[in-house]
């Protein structure tokens, strides 16, 4: 059975794991109705429309 001969240093361990923790910003698309940016494949939080129809009742101001 293979066993490491020496302890792996903290720097070597951290550099190996450095690419795992990187986060990417969420993608945004413009709403076709109001132009507000929102997450793709989700209803617009501003106007409540998705795929050309109103799915969430928008609050009247």
N, CA, C, O and CB atoms as a CASP TS submission, in Angstrom:
PFRMAT TS
TARGET T0000
AUTHOR 0000-0000-0000
METHOD Language model
MODEL 1
PARENT N/A
ATOM      1  N   UNK     1       0.842  -1.181   0.000  1.00  0.00           N
ATOM      2  CA  UNK     1       0.000   0.000   0.000  1.00  0.00           C
ATOM      3  C   UNK     1       0.886   1.242   0.000  1.00  0.00           C
ATOM      4  O   UNK     1       1.844   1.321   0.768  1.00  0.00           O
ATOM      5  CB  UNK     1      -0.958  -0.001   1.219  1.00  0.00           C
ATOM      6  N   UNK     2       0.574   2.198  -0.846  1.00  0.00           N
ATOM      7  CA  UNK     2       1.390   3.412  -0.975  1.00  0.00           C
ATOM      8  C   UNK     2       1.103   4.360   0.174  1.00  0.00           C
ATOM      9  O   UNK     2      -0.048   4.695   0.453  1.00  0.00           O
ATOM     10  CB  UNK     2       1.123   4.115  -2.323  1.00  0.00           C
ATOM     11  N   UNK     3       2.172   4.786   0.835  1.00  0.00           N
ATOM     12  CA  UNK     3       2.069   5.714   1.954  1.00  0.00           C
ATOM     13  C   UNK     3       3.059   6.844   1.717  1.00  0.00           C
ATOM     14  O   UNK     3       4.193   6.578   1.320  1.00  0.00           O
ATOM     15  CB  UNK     3       2.340   4.999   3.322  1.00  0.00           C
ATOM     16  N   UNK     4       2.667   8.120   1.950  1.00  0.00           N
ATOM     17  CA  UNK     4       3.607   9.223   1.757  1.00  0.00           C
ATOM     18  C   UNK     4       4.791   9.117   2.719  1.00  0.00           C
ATOM     19  O   UNK     4       4.621   8.777   3.889  1.00  0.00           O
ATOM     20  CB  UNK     4       2.895  10.567   1.947  1.00  0.00           C
ATOM     21  N   UNK     5       5.989   9.410   2.215  1.00  0.00           N
ATOM     22  CA  UNK     5       7.190   9.311   3.042  1.00  0.00           C
ATOM     23  C   UNK     5       7.355  10.536   3.934  1.00  0.00           C
ATOM     24  O   UNK     5       7.816  10.426   5.070  1.00  0.00           O
ATOM     25  CB  UNK     5       8.425   9.136   2.162  1.00  0.00           C
ATOM     26  N   UNK     6       6.978  11.703   3.418  1.00  0.00           N
ATOM     27  CA  UNK     6       7.102  12.944   4.179  1.00  0.00           C
ATOM     28  C   UNK     6       5.758  13.669   4.226  1.00  0.00           C
ATOM     29  O   UNK     6       4.898  13.471   3.368  1.00  0.00           O
ATOM     30  CB  UNK     6       8.186  13.855   3.561  1.00  0.00           C
ATOM     31  N   UNK     7       5.598  14.508   5.239  1.00  0.00           N
ATOM     32  CA  UNK     7       4.397  15.330   5.358  1.00  0.00           C
ATOM     33  C   UNK     7       4.409  16.391   4.257  1.00  0.00           C
ATOM     34  O   UNK     7       5.440  17.008   3.990  1.00  0.00           O
ATOM     35  CB  UNK     7       4.311  15.992   6.769  1.00  0.00           C
ATOM     36  N   UNK     8       3.263  16.595   3.625  1.00  0.00           N
ATOM     37  CA  UNK     8       3.177  17.606   2.574  1.00  0.00           C
ATOM     38  C   UNK     8       3.027  18.976   3.228  1.00  0.00           C
ATOM     39  O   UNK     8       2.215  19.147   4.138  1.00  0.00           O
ATOM     40  CB  UNK     8       1.984  17.315   1.604  1.00  0.00           C
ATOM     41  N   UNK     9       3.809  19.949   2.767  1.00  0.00           N
ATOM     42  CA  UNK     9       3.811  21.271   3.389  1.00  0.00           C
ATOM     43  C   UNK     9       2.485  21.985   3.155  1.00  0.00           C
ATOM     44  O   UNK     9       1.718  21.666   2.247  1.00  0.00           O
ATOM     45  CB  UNK     9       4.968  22.115   2.845  1.00  0.00           C
ATOM     46  N   UNK    10       2.256  22.970   4.025  1.00  0.00           N
ATOM     47  CA  UNK    10       1.022  23.755   3.937  1.00  0.00           C
ATOM     48  C   UNK    10       0.974  24.517   2.613  1.00  0.00           C
ATOM     49  O   UNK    10      -0.088  24.597   1.996  1.00  0.00           O
ATOM     50  CB  UNK    10       0.913  24.739   5.129  1.00  0.00           C
ATOM     51  N   UNK    11       2.089  25.072   2.165  1.00  0.00           N
ATOM     52  CA  UNK    11       2.122  25.843   0.918  1.00  0.00           C
ATOM     53  C   UNK    11       1.811  24.957  -0.284  1.00  0.00           C
ATOM     54  O   UNK    11       1.081  25.371  -1.184  1.00  0.00           O
ATOM     55  CB  UNK    11       3.494  26.512   0.738  1.00  0.00           C
ATOM     56  N   UNK    12       2.351  23.756  -0.308  1.00  0.00           N
ATOM     57  CA  UNK    12       2.097  22.850  -1.426  1.00  0.00           C
ATOM     58  C   UNK    12       0.633  22.404  -1.434  1.00  0.00           C
ATOM     59  O   UNK    12       0.012  22.304  -2.492  1.00  0.00           O
ATOM     60  CB  UNK    12       3.030  21.624  -1.349  1.00  0.00           C
ATOM     61  N   UNK    13       0.093  22.140  -0.251  1.00  0.00           N
ATOM     62  CA  UNK    13      -1.305  21.736  -0.148  1.00  0.00           C
ATOM     63  C   UNK    13      -2.221  22.885  -0.574  1.00  0.00           C
ATOM     64  O   UNK    13      -3.203  22.665  -1.283  1.00  0.00           O
ATOM     65  CB  UNK    13      -1.635  21.287   1.294  1.00  0.00           C
ATOM     66  N   UNK    14      -1.906  24.102  -0.146  1.00  0.00           N
ATOM     67  CA  UNK    14      -2.737  25.261  -0.475  1.00  0.00           C
ATOM     68  C   UNK    14      -2.688  25.581  -1.957  1.00  0.00           C
ATOM     69  O   UNK    14      -3.707  25.943  -2.546  1.00  0.00           O
ATOM     70  CB  UNK    14      -2.296  26.473   0.327  1.00  0.00           C
ATOM     71  N   UNK    15      -1.513  25.452  -2.570  1.00  0.00           N
ATOM     72  CA  UNK    15      -1.418  25.762  -3.992  1.00  0.00           C
ATOM     73  C   UNK    15      -2.172  24.726  -4.825  1.00  0.00           C
ATOM     74  O   UNK    15      -2.694  25.054  -5.890  1.00  0.00           O
ATOM     75  CB  UNK    15       0.053  25.828  -4.429  1.00  0.00           C
ATOM     76  N   UNK    16      -2.233  23.501  -4.362  1.00  0.00           N
ATOM     77  CA  UNK    16      -2.987  22.482  -5.075  1.00  0.00           C
ATOM     78  C   UNK    16      -4.489  22.763  -4.998  1.00  0.00           C
ATOM     79  O   UNK    16      -5.219  22.540  -5.964  1.00  0.00           O
ATOM     80  CB  UNK    16      -2.673  21.092  -4.505  1.00  0.00           C
ATOM     81  N   UNK    17      -4.937  23.246  -3.861  1.00  0.00           N
ATOM     82  CA  UNK    17      -6.354  23.500  -3.652  1.00  0.00           C
ATOM     83  C   UNK    17      -6.797  24.901  -4.077  1.00  0.00           C
ATOM     84  O   UNK    17      -7.972  25.239  -3.930  1.00  0.00           O
ATOM     85  CB  UNK    17      -6.687  23.291  -2.212  1.00  0.00           C
ATOM     86  N   UNK    18      -5.892  25.716  -4.595  1.00  0.00           N
ATOM     87  CA  UNK    18      -6.214  27.114  -4.865  1.00  0.00           C
ATOM     88  C   UNK    18      -7.290  27.278  -5.929  1.00  0.00           C
ATOM     89  O   UNK    18      -8.075  28.224  -5.861  1.00  0.00           O
ATOM     90  CB  UNK    18      -4.974  27.851  -5.289  1.00  0.00           C
ATOM     91  N   UNK    19      -7.349  26.388  -6.904  1.00  0.00           N
ATOM     92  CA  UNK    19      -8.324  26.552  -7.982  1.00  0.00           C
ATOM     93  C   UNK    19      -9.709  26.058  -7.595  1.00  0.00           C
ATOM     94  O   UNK    19     -10.673  26.320  -8.315  1.00  0.00           O
ATOM     95  CB  UNK    19      -7.855  25.823  -9.216  1.00  0.00           C
ATOM     96  N   UNK    20      -9.832  25.356  -6.486  1.00  0.00           N
ATOM     97  CA  UNK    20     -11.117  24.790  -6.087  1.00  0.00           C
ATOM     98  C   UNK    20     -12.049  25.862  -5.535  1.00  0.00           C
ATOM     99  O   UNK    20     -13.262  25.778  -5.724  1.00  0.00           O
ATOM    100  CB  UNK    20     -10.914  23.692  -5.049  1.00  0.00           C
ATOM    101  N   UNK    21     -11.502  26.865  -4.858  1.00  0.00           N
ATOM    102  CA  UNK    21     -12.313  27.815  -4.105  1.00  0.00           C
ATOM    103  C   UNK    21     -12.681  29.065  -4.890  1.00  0.00           C
ATOM    104  O   UNK    21     -13.367  29.938  -4.358  1.00  0.00           O
ATOM    105  CB  UNK    21     -11.592  28.211  -2.865  1.00  0.00           C
ATOM    106  N   UNK    22     -12.242  29.177  -6.149  1.00  0.00           N
ATOM    107  CA  UNK    22     -12.530  30.389  -6.910  1.00  0.00           C
ATOM    108  C   UNK    22     -14.008  30.424  -7.288  1.00  0.00           C
ATOM    109  O   UNK    22     -14.558  29.426  -7.755  1.00  0.00           O
ATOM    110  CB  UNK    22     -11.643  30.466  -8.177  1.00  0.00           C
ATOM    111  N   UNK    23     -14.639  31.557  -7.086  1.00  0.00           N
ATOM    112  CA  UNK    23     -16.047  31.729  -7.406  1.00  0.00           C
ATOM    113  C   UNK    23     -16.184  32.570  -8.664  1.00  0.00           C
ATOM    114  O   UNK    23     -15.333  33.413  -8.947  1.00  0.00           O
ATOM    115  CB  UNK    23     -16.803  32.378  -6.231  1.00  0.00           C
ATOM    116  N   UNK    24     -17.241  32.346  -9.412  1.00  0.00           N
ATOM    117  CA  UNK    24     -17.531  33.151 -10.582  1.00  0.00           C
ATOM    118  C   UNK    24     -18.787  33.964 -10.316  1.00  0.00           C
ATOM    119  O   UNK    24     -19.677  33.532  -9.583  1.00  0.00           O
ATOM    120  CB  UNK    24     -17.695  32.268 -11.843  1.00  0.00           C
ATOM    121  N   UNK    25     -18.848  35.131 -10.911  1.00  0.00           N
ATOM    122  CA  UNK    25     -20.016  35.988 -10.754  1.00  0.00           C
ATOM    123  C   UNK    25     -21.198  35.370 -11.498  1.00  0.00           C
ATOM    124  O   UNK    25     -21.007  34.759 -12.550  1.00  0.00           O
ATOM    125  CB  UNK    25     -19.726  37.423 -11.272  1.00  0.00           C
ATOM    126  N   UNK    26     -22.416  35.518 -10.971  1.00  0.00           N
ATOM    127  CA  UNK    26     -23.569  34.943 -11.664  1.00  0.00           C
ATOM    128  C   UNK    26     -23.813  35.663 -12.986  1.00  0.00           C
ATOM    129  O   UNK    26     -23.617  36.874 -13.088  1.00  0.00           O
ATOM    130  CB  UNK    26     -24.826  35.017 -10.778  1.00  0.00           C
ATOM    131  N   UNK    27     -24.242  34.911 -13.994  1.00  0.00           N
ATOM    132  CA  UNK    27     -24.550  35.488 -15.295  1.00  0.00           C
ATOM    133  C   UNK    27     -25.871  36.237 -15.205  1.00  0.00           C
ATOM    134  O   UNK    27     -26.787  35.817 -14.497  1.00  0.00           O
ATOM    135  CB  UNK    27     -24.609  34.392 -16.391  1.00  0.00           C
ATOM    136  N   UNK    28     -25.964  37.338 -15.920  1.00  0.00           N
ATOM    137  CA  UNK    28     -27.175  38.143 -15.919  1.00  0.00           C
ATOM    138  C   UNK    28     -27.640  38.370 -17.349  1.00  0.00           C
ATOM    139  O   UNK    28     -26.826  38.488 -18.265  1.00  0.00           O
ATOM    140  CB  UNK    28     -26.941  39.486 -15.203  1.00  0.00           C
ATOM    141  N   UNK    29     -28.947  38.431 -17.532  1.00  0.00           N
ATOM    142  CA  UNK    29     -29.543  38.736 -18.825  1.00  0.00           C
ATOM    143  C   UNK    29     -30.539  39.878 -18.633  1.00  0.00           C
ATOM    144  O   UNK    29     -31.076  40.066 -17.541  1.00  0.00           O
ATOM    145  CB  UNK    29     -30.237  37.476 -19.445  1.00  0.00           C
ATOM    146  N   UNK    30     -30.781  40.634 -19.699  1.00  0.00           N
ATOM    147  CA  UNK    30     -31.726  41.745 -19.634  1.00  0.00           C
ATOM    148  C   UNK    30     -33.139  41.223 -19.855  1.00  0.00           C
ATOM    149  O   UNK    30     -33.364  40.360 -20.703  1.00  0.00           O
ATOM    150  CB  UNK    30     -31.376  42.834 -20.679  1.00  0.00           C
ATOM    151  N   UNK    31     -34.078  41.745 -19.097  1.00  0.00           N
ATOM    152  CA  UNK    31     -35.481  41.370 -19.234  1.00  0.00           C
ATOM    153  C   UNK    31     -36.003  41.938 -20.558  1.00  0.00           C
ATOM    154  O   UNK    31     -35.731  43.093 -20.888  1.00  0.00           O
ATOM    155  CB  UNK    31     -36.329  41.892 -18.018  1.00  0.00           C
ATOM    156  N   UNK    32     -36.750  41.133 -21.314  1.00  0.00           N
ATOM    157  CA  UNK    32     -37.276  41.597 -22.596  1.00  0.00           C
ATOM    158  C   UNK    32     -38.412  42.598 -22.420  1.00  0.00           C
ATOM    159  O   UNK    32     -38.730  43.339 -23.351  1.00  0.00           O
ATOM    160  CB  UNK    32     -37.755  40.416 -23.420  1.00  0.00           C
ATOM    161  N   UNK    33     -39.030  42.629 -21.238  1.00  0.00           N
ATOM    162  CA  UNK    33     -40.152  43.532 -21.004  1.00  0.00           C
ATOM    163  C   UNK    33     -39.695  44.879 -20.442  1.00  0.00           C
ATOM    164  O   UNK    33     -40.039  45.927 -20.989  1.00  0.00           O
ATOM    165  CB  UNK    33     -41.149  42.888 -20.055  1.00  0.00           C
ATOM    166  N   UNK    34     -38.921  44.856 -19.348  1.00  0.00           N
ATOM    167  CA  UNK    34     -38.558  46.114 -18.680  1.00  0.00           C
ATOM    168  C   UNK    34     -37.081  46.479 -18.838  1.00  0.00           C
ATOM    169  O   UNK    34     -36.703  47.619 -18.568  1.00  0.00           O
ATOM    170  CB  UNK    34     -38.892  46.022 -17.211  1.00  0.00           C
ATOM    171  N   UNK    35     -36.239  45.537 -19.269  1.00  0.00           N
ATOM    172  CA  UNK    35     -34.822  45.833 -19.465  1.00  0.00           C
ATOM    173  C   UNK    35     -33.970  45.653 -18.219  1.00  0.00           C
ATOM    174  O   UNK    35     -32.754  45.839 -18.269  1.00  0.00           O
ATOM    175  CB  UNK    35     -34.671  47.225 -19.954  1.00  0.00           C
ATOM    176  N   UNK    36     -34.587  45.297 -17.111  1.00  0.00           N
ATOM    177  CA  UNK    36     -33.846  45.078 -15.854  1.00  0.00           C
ATOM    178  C   UNK    36     -33.052  43.775 -15.960  1.00  0.00           C
ATOM    179  O   UNK    36     -33.509  42.805 -16.566  1.00  0.00           O
ATOM    180  CB  UNK    36     -34.822  45.032 -14.622  1.00  0.00           C
ATOM    181  N   UNK    37     -31.849  43.765 -15.358  1.00  0.00           N
ATOM    182  CA  UNK    37     -31.034  42.553 -15.384  1.00  0.00           C
ATOM    183  C   UNK    37     -31.502  41.567 -14.318  1.00  0.00           C
ATOM    184  O   UNK    37     -31.836  41.960 -13.201  1.00  0.00           O
ATOM    185  CB  UNK    37     -29.550  42.895 -15.175  1.00  0.00           C
ATOM    186  N   UNK    38     -31.524  40.273 -14.677  1.00  0.00           N
ATOM    187  CA  UNK    38     -31.914  39.225 -13.738  1.00  0.00           C
ATOM    188  C   UNK    38     -31.209  37.942 -14.126  1.00  0.00           C
ATOM    189  O   UNK    38     -30.595  37.871 -15.191  1.00  0.00           O
ATOM    190  CB  UNK    38     -33.458  39.026 -13.717  1.00  0.00           C
ATOM    191  N   UNK    39     -31.287  36.913 -13.268  1.00  0.00           N
ATOM    192  CA  UNK    39     -30.665  35.615 -13.542  1.00  0.00           C
ATOM    193  C   UNK    39     -31.399  34.927 -14.685  1.00  0.00           C
ATOM    194  O   UNK    39     -32.619  35.048 -14.790  1.00  0.00           O
ATOM    195  CB  UNK    39     -30.670  34.718 -12.277  1.00  0.00           C
ATOM    196  N   UNK    40     -30.682  34.209 -15.542  1.00  0.00           N
ATOM    197  CA  UNK    40     -31.359  33.526 -16.647  1.00  0.00           C
ATOM    198  C   UNK    40     -32.260  32.388 -16.158  1.00  0.00           C
ATOM    199  O   UNK    40     -31.997  31.782 -15.119  1.00  0.00           O
ATOM    200  CB  UNK    40     -30.330  32.979 -17.629  1.00  0.00           C
ATOM    201  N   UNK    41     -33.299  32.112 -16.897  1.00  0.00           N
ATOM    202  CA  UNK    41     -34.278  31.049 -16.619  1.00  0.00           C
ATOM    203  C   UNK    41     -35.019  31.260 -15.302  1.00  0.00           C
ATOM    204  O   UNK    41     -35.417  30.301 -14.642  1.00  0.00           O
ATOM    205  CB  UNK    41     -33.584  29.699 -16.594  1.00  0.00           C
ATOM    206  N   UNK    42     -35.197  32.522 -14.930  1.00  0.00           N
ATOM    207  CA  UNK    42     -35.958  32.871 -13.728  1.00  0.00           C
ATOM    208  C   UNK    42     -36.843  34.073 -14.042  1.00  0.00           C
ATOM    209  O   UNK    42     -36.541  34.851 -14.947  1.00  0.00           O
ATOM    210  CB  UNK    42     -35.005  33.178 -12.521  1.00  0.00           C
ATOM    211  N   UNK    43     -37.918  34.222 -13.308  1.00  0.00           N
ATOM    212  CA  UNK    43     -38.809  35.356 -13.521  1.00  0.00           C
ATOM    213  C   UNK    43     -38.107  36.643 -13.117  1.00  0.00           C
ATOM    214  O   UNK    43     -37.294  36.659 -12.192  1.00  0.00           O
ATOM    215  CB  UNK    43     -40.122  35.182 -12.727  1.00  0.00           C
ATOM    216  N   UNK    44     -38.430  37.717 -13.819  1.00  0.00           N
ATOM    217  CA  UNK    44     -37.835  39.029 -13.522  1.00  0.00           C
ATOM    218  C   UNK    44     -38.383  39.523 -12.184  1.00  0.00           C
ATOM    219  O   UNK    44     -39.600  39.581 -12.013  1.00  0.00           O
ATOM    220  CB  UNK    44     -38.137  40.066 -14.666  1.00  0.00           C
ATOM    221  N   UNK    45     -37.519  39.880 -11.232  1.00  0.00           N
ATOM    222  CA  UNK    45     -38.028  40.359  -9.939  1.00  0.00           C
ATOM    223  C   UNK    45     -38.662  41.744 -10.024  1.00  0.00           C
ATOM    224  O   UNK    45     -39.417  42.136  -9.134  1.00  0.00           O
ATOM    225  CB  UNK    45     -36.907  40.385  -8.925  1.00  0.00           C
ATOM    226  N   UNK    46     -38.360  42.487 -11.087  1.00  0.00           N
ATOM    227  CA  UNK    46     -38.882  43.841 -11.218  1.00  0.00           C
ATOM    228  C   UNK    46     -40.319  43.842 -11.760  1.00  0.00           C
ATOM    229  O   UNK    46     -41.206  44.457 -11.167  1.00  0.00           O
ATOM    230  CB  UNK    46     -37.974  44.666 -12.132  1.00  0.00           C
ATOM    231  N   UNK    47     -40.548  43.153 -12.887  1.00  0.00           N
ATOM    232  CA  UNK    47     -41.879  43.174 -13.512  1.00  0.00           C
ATOM    233  C   UNK    47     -42.636  41.857 -13.347  1.00  0.00           C
ATOM    234  O   UNK    47     -43.844  41.819 -13.582  1.00  0.00           O
ATOM    235  CB  UNK    47     -41.748  43.495 -14.986  1.00  0.00           C
ATOM    236  N   UNK    48     -41.964  40.784 -12.952  1.00  0.00           N
ATOM    237  CA  UNK    48     -42.635  39.511 -12.706  1.00  0.00           C
ATOM    238  C   UNK    48     -42.935  38.701 -13.950  1.00  0.00           C
ATOM    239  O   UNK    48     -43.755  37.783 -13.898  1.00  0.00           O
ATOM    240  CB  UNK    48     -43.891  39.755 -11.988  1.00  0.00           C
ATOM    241  N   UNK    49     -42.293  39.015 -15.071  1.00  0.00           N
ATOM    242  CA  UNK    49     -42.566  38.287 -16.306  1.00  0.00           C
ATOM    243  C   UNK    49     -41.500  37.245 -16.574  1.00  0.00           C
ATOM    244  O   UNK    49     -40.328  37.422 -16.240  1.00  0.00           O
ATOM    245  CB  UNK    49     -42.662  39.246 -17.481  1.00  0.00           C
ATOM    246  N   UNK    50     -41.941  36.140 -17.193  1.00  0.00           N
ATOM    247  CA  UNK    50     -41.027  35.089 -17.630  1.00  0.00           C
ATOM    248  C   UNK    50     -41.567  34.513 -18.919  1.00  0.00           C
ATOM    249  O   UNK    50     -42.735  34.131 -18.993  1.00  0.00           O
ATOM    250  CB  UNK    50     -40.857  33.981 -16.544  1.00  0.00           C
ATOM    251  N   UNK    51     -40.731  34.448 -19.928  1.00  0.00           N
ATOM    252  CA  UNK    51     -41.076  33.875 -21.232  1.00  0.00           C
ATOM    253  C   UNK    51     -42.293  34.573 -21.853  1.00  0.00           C
ATOM    254  O   UNK    51     -43.137  33.930 -22.478  1.00  0.00           O
ATOM    255  CB  UNK    51     -41.353  32.371 -21.090  1.00  0.00           C
ATOM    256  N   UNK    52     -42.371  35.890 -21.672  1.00  0.00           N
ATOM    257  CA  UNK    52     -43.422  36.680 -22.310  1.00  0.00           C
ATOM    258  C   UNK    52     -44.746  36.734 -21.588  1.00  0.00           C
ATOM    259  O   UNK    52     -45.683  37.348 -22.097  1.00  0.00           O
ATOM    260  CB  UNK    52     -43.655  36.166 -23.640  1.00  0.00           C
ATOM    261  N   UNK    53     -44.869  36.118 -20.423  1.00  0.00           N
ATOM    262  CA  UNK    53     -46.133  36.195 -19.685  1.00  0.00           C
ATOM    263  C   UNK    53     -45.848  36.495 -18.210  1.00  0.00           C
ATOM    264  O   UNK    53     -44.766  36.201 -17.702  1.00  0.00           O
ATOM    265  CB  UNK    53     -46.942  34.867 -19.828  1.00  0.00           C
ATOM    266  N   UNK    54     -46.834  37.084 -17.537  1.00  0.00           N
ATOM    267  CA  UNK    54     -46.664  37.472 -16.132  1.00  0.00           C
ATOM    268  C   UNK    54     -46.905  36.249 -15.247  1.00  0.00           C
ATOM    269  O   UNK    54     -47.987  35.663 -15.262  1.00  0.00           O
ATOM    270  CB  UNK    54     -47.639  38.639 -15.746  1.00  0.00           C
ATOM    271  N   UNK    55     -45.887  35.876 -14.481  1.00  0.00           N
ATOM    272  CA  UNK    55     -46.002  34.711 -13.595  1.00  0.00           C
ATOM    273  C   UNK    55     -46.016  35.125 -12.122  1.00  0.00           C
ATOM    274  O   UNK    55     -46.460  34.365 -11.262  1.00  0.00           O
ATOM    275  CB  UNK    55     -44.847  33.734 -13.850  1.00  0.00           C
ATOM    276  N   UNK    56     -45.527  36.335 -11.841  1.00  0.00           N
ATOM    277  CA  UNK    56     -45.536  36.865 -10.482  1.00  0.00           C
ATOM    278  C   UNK    56     -46.255  38.207 -10.541  1.00  0.00           C
ATOM    279  O   UNK    56     -45.924  39.052 -11.373  1.00  0.00           O
ATOM    280  CB  UNK    56     -44.072  37.010  -9.893  1.00  0.00           C
ATOM    281  N   UNK    57     -47.217  38.406  -9.681  1.00  0.00           N
ATOM    282  CA  UNK    57     -47.939  39.673  -9.650  1.00  0.00           C
ATOM    283  C   UNK    57     -46.994  40.753  -9.149  1.00  0.00           C
ATOM    284  O   UNK    57     -46.542  40.697  -8.005  1.00  0.00           O
ATOM    285  CB  UNK    57     -49.212  39.581  -8.752  1.00  0.00           C
ATOM    286  N   UNK    58     -46.692  41.730  -9.985  1.00  0.00           N
ATOM    287  CA  UNK    58     -45.789  42.816  -9.623  1.00  0.00           C
ATOM    288  C   UNK    58     -46.508  43.790  -8.692  1.00  0.00           C
ATOM    289  O   UNK    58     -47.695  44.060  -8.876  1.00  0.00           O
ATOM    290  CB  UNK    58     -45.271  43.547 -10.888  1.00  0.00           C
ATOM    291  N   UNK    59     -45.798  44.317  -7.695  1.00  0.00           N
ATOM    292  CA  UNK    59     -46.386  45.262  -6.752  1.00  0.00           C
ATOM    293  C   UNK    59     -46.582  46.610  -7.463  1.00  0.00           C
ATOM    294  O   UNK    59     -45.657  47.138  -8.081  1.00  0.00           O
ATOM    295  CB  UNK    59     -45.482  45.422  -5.478  1.00  0.00           C
ATOM    296  N   UNK    60     -47.792  47.149  -7.366  1.00  0.00           N
ATOM    297  CA  UNK    60     -48.089  48.439  -7.975  1.00  0.00           C
ATOM    298  C   UNK    60     -47.572  49.553  -7.074  1.00  0.00           C
ATOM    299  O   UNK    60     -47.766  49.525  -5.859  1.00  0.00           O
ATOM    300  CB  UNK    60     -49.610  48.596  -8.226  1.00  0.00           C
ATOM    301  N   UNK    61     -46.916  50.530  -7.682  1.00  0.00           N
ATOM    302  CA  UNK    61     -46.362  51.636  -6.880  1.00  0.00           C
ATOM    303  C   UNK    61     -47.181  52.886  -7.066  1.00  0.00           C
ATOM    304  O   UNK    61     -46.872  53.920  -6.474  1.00  0.00           O
ATOM    305  CB  UNK    61     -44.901  51.912  -7.254  1.00  0.00           C
TER
END
